[in-house]
Amino acid sequence: MKKGMNEMPLYSKWGEAVNLAAPLPEYPRMTLQRNSFYNLNGEWEYQILQPRQMPVDNHWKKIVVPFALGCALSQTNDVLMPGEVLWYRKVFRYRPEKKHTLLNFEAVDQRCEVYLNGHRIGSHDGGYTPFSIEATNFLEETNELLVSVIDDSDESAYAYGKQRIRHGGMWYAPTSGIWQTVWLEDVGDQAILDIKVKIGFDERKVTLYLRGLFDKAKVIVSHDGRVVYEGIAQEKKHEFILADPHPWTPDDPFLYDLFIQTEDDLAKSYFGFRKFSRRVDKNGFPRFCLNNKPLFFTGLLDQGYSVDGMYTYPSDGAITYELGKIKDMGFNMLRKHVKVECRRWYYHCDRLGILVMQDMPNGAGPYDLLTTKYLPNIIGFTKMDDHDNPRLGRDDPEEQKIYYHELDEMIATLSGYTSIFCWVAFNEGWGQFEGPEVTEHIRSLDDTRLIDTASGWHDQGCGDFYSRHMYFSSNIVPKRLDHRILILSEFGGYSYLDPAHSEATKLYGYRKYKDREEMDAAFHRFYDEVIIPSIREGLSGCIYTQVADVGDECNGLFTADRKVIKVNEEKTRTLNERCIRRLRTTRLMSQEDR
């Protein structure tokens, strides 16, 4: 089946410049770096078949990996339909330099099986997390790599985010298959396979959780070449005290270098020294705190779509440009919306100083639109019991089990990143179930971050945030506040269509403007008249919808191709600075006051 496409696909300047023979050449895993790295990105081959059919030699077509099937940069426009199988083929030469070779996939949507030189060597379920397969015993001088992919998109039990086969409006075109870097690395017998860092801010303590086959490892922490700690990890858990730790903040994103060395491996990582918490101010309002100080977070909803690579940024430069512009406009956080990004994206947030609220991608369904869309938006119908509720789309125990599996993998993958301060379990009831139990499960996996159980609705009274979505009202602060932090986790959605820089053919959004200056004025007026006054009434964070236009949506601050910013950048920076400054001087309640 072919996807409808414009006669002239829209490209960003990074998409126009990408080297399709060797796209995304950067090292993908910055929290565990080693010298061994062989990138398999570039020209592959593909076929779309029915189940139990095997690929035919003369039916292969070209595709550029790691851009997913159907996007412009993949050089394809096929759509994988439910029940079909997408096959990939790559022939490559490789000579290992150490005893073991790992084949790494950064992300494959949704389920895949991997074959090397005729041998099935592994599989993975879930389209958002990386996985590694030992390829050592199956490598030859010349190799044939085959990957079979099943992606039933929104008709499956697995997470799919905003993708829908029948898309439009707030739902986007589906992508399938490999959508992040594929690479090889060689490791020794005593390889370091994982590094996790837990910060005890008040105790000045750092705890390392190491995984691998080694017995002991040398640990070095430094900054700018100056060693601040050196020791030997005799066990996989290693604790130490930093004498005079330098805190990480958005204004000062200070990162320590971390080196772990075994007898035959050397891995580099990094960490920022910080703490996320909830504390009550002198007026009795719960506040989000960074390093024990109140911080108002002002950010954007980030769908994570590019106009030419869809789920995949066309280059590392595209990521750093977008994040840099967001930071220049004074925003200090992003909510990564029902998508998990490539690992380099989080690394750039860490080093640039951008806080991240991370959504768990939604799945299962179908969702009852009266429950998840119309009533909440029209009358503020925001609460119903989410236990075994078929209207929320995930009352099947098997689908709930899949949710936990994908949630656990996401948290395990991303828990090492400094900038992530919150896990979002559910958005607007999409596939929501057992909110209190899911919240406690997340807390058991990670007690260093905050949790937004139900972003928008249906609130279960648990988690650390009272998280509201408001597109048609300015009554942000409810009459009653509870013990949780009040945030406006979605608002705005002001829409202006620039036809030369958008995929949309008509103006779509929550509030529509035919004039760019009019949209800009309305955007800044809402902050000035509604957001800033609400901070003194208990508001602790706000997230505007959204970073960029996507598909039919024209409500981004950036156009879809990122060539135009629709609002005045200096005015936006000034407003964001006012928001942050308004809460910075707020006094917190002391232990004695409580």
Secondary structure, DSSP 8 states (H G I E B T S, - for coil): -B----SS----HHHHH--TTS---S-S-TTSB-S--EE--EEEEEEEE-TT----GGG-EEEEETS-BTSGGGT--B---TT-EEEEEEEEE---SSSEEEEEES-EESEEEEEETTEEEEEEE-SSS-EEEE-GGG--SEEEEEEEEE--GGGSSSB-TTB-SS-BTTBB---BEE-S-EEEEEE-TT-EEEEEEEEETTTTEEEEEEEES-S-EEEEEEETTEEEEEEEESSSEEEEE-SS--B--SSS---EEEEEE-SS-EEEEEE-B--EEEEEBTTS-EEEEETTEE--EEEEEE---BTTTBTS-S-HHHHHHHHHHHHHTT--EEEE-S----HHHHHHHHHHT-EEEEE---BS----HIIIIIHHHHH-------SS-GGGT---HHHHHHHHHHHHHHHHHHTT-TTEEEEEEEETTTT---HHHHHHHHHHH-SSSEEEEEESS---S-SSEEEEEESS----S-S---SSEEEEEEEE-EE---GGG-S-SS--SSEE-SSHHHHHHHHHHHIIIIIHHHHTTTEEEEEEE-SB-BTTB---SB-TTSS-B-S-HHHHHHHHHHHHHHHHT--B--TTT-
